[in-house]
Amino acid sequence: VPDTSGKMQEWARSMMLRTSMKAVVECNRSMMSTDFRGELASIRLPTLLIHGEEDRTVPVEQATLARDIIPNNDLALFKKCGHYPMYEKPNQYLKALGLIFP
């Protein structure tokens, strides 16, 4: 995301450098080959979905799919935000949390 801060970029880079390539590949393989739609439909508690519209790791379509499957949910989509809304948009993130923790 073009406006991601240098600090955020450095944090992500350092996290990736501490992780083995095998672990990254296996984790991604597992996530890409698992269909969670059945589990999503079974969620019965109020659910808050928070997603960055410019997330390059998990496409926004996945968030809207989850929204359409999970009953009793709210989807907070953050503009100009990537994969880490809690770091990229902390004030907006905390405001969204106020939807379920007033």
N, C-alpha and C positions, 0 to 999 in steps of 0.2 A: 504494500500500500504506500503510495508516494509520500503521504504525510506522516508515516510512522516515525516516531522520534528515533534519533541515533541511539539513545539509551535502550529503547525497546529492541532495536535491531541488534545491539550488542548482547543483550540478555538472551535473545533467541539464538544467536550465533554461539554463545558460550554453552548454552544448554545442549545444542546439537553436537558440539565438539566433545562433550562429556559422555555422550551416548554412543554405544557401539553401533556400527552400521548394520550388523546382523540383527540387533534388537529393533532398530528403526524399520528395516525391511520386513521382519516377521510381524511386528505390530501393525504396519500398514497392510500387509497381506491379510491378516486376520480381520481387520476392520472392513476391508473391501470385499471379503468373501462371506461376511455374515449378514443375514437379513434380520434386522431387529424389528420389523414392522409388527409382528405378532406380539412381541413384548410391549411395544409402545401402546398398542390398543388395550393392554391389560392394566395400564396405570390408572388408578382410581383417585389419587390425591390431586388437589389443585397443583398445577405445574406452570412454572415460569420458564419460557424458552428465551434465551438471550443470544443474539447472533449478529455478527458484523456483515453488512451488505457486501463488503469487498473481501470477504474471507476466501483465500485461495486454497485453503486446506480442506474445508468442508463447504461446498457450494450452498448458497442461500436457498436453493431449491430443496435441500435436505431439511432445512428448518421449516419451510412451508409444508413439506410433506409430513413432518412430525406434528406440526400444528393441526393438520387435517386429520391425523389419526388419533392423537391423544385427546381424550375427553377433558373438559374443564381446564383449559390452558389459556395462557396469554403469551403472545409472541412479541418480544421487543426487538425490533430491527434497528440497528445503529448505522446511520449513514457515515461514509468515509471511515469505516472501521473494518479491520481484518479479523484475524483468528483470536485475538486476545482483548475482548472488549473491556475486561476488568482493568487492564493496564492502559489501553489506548484511549478509553473514554470513561475514566473512573467516576466522574460526577454523574454522568448519564447512567452508568451501571448502578451506582448506589440509589439513584432515583427510581430505577426500574425495580430494584429489590424492595423498595418501599411499597410496591404494589401488593406484595405478599407478606411483608413484615412492617405493617404500619406503625 
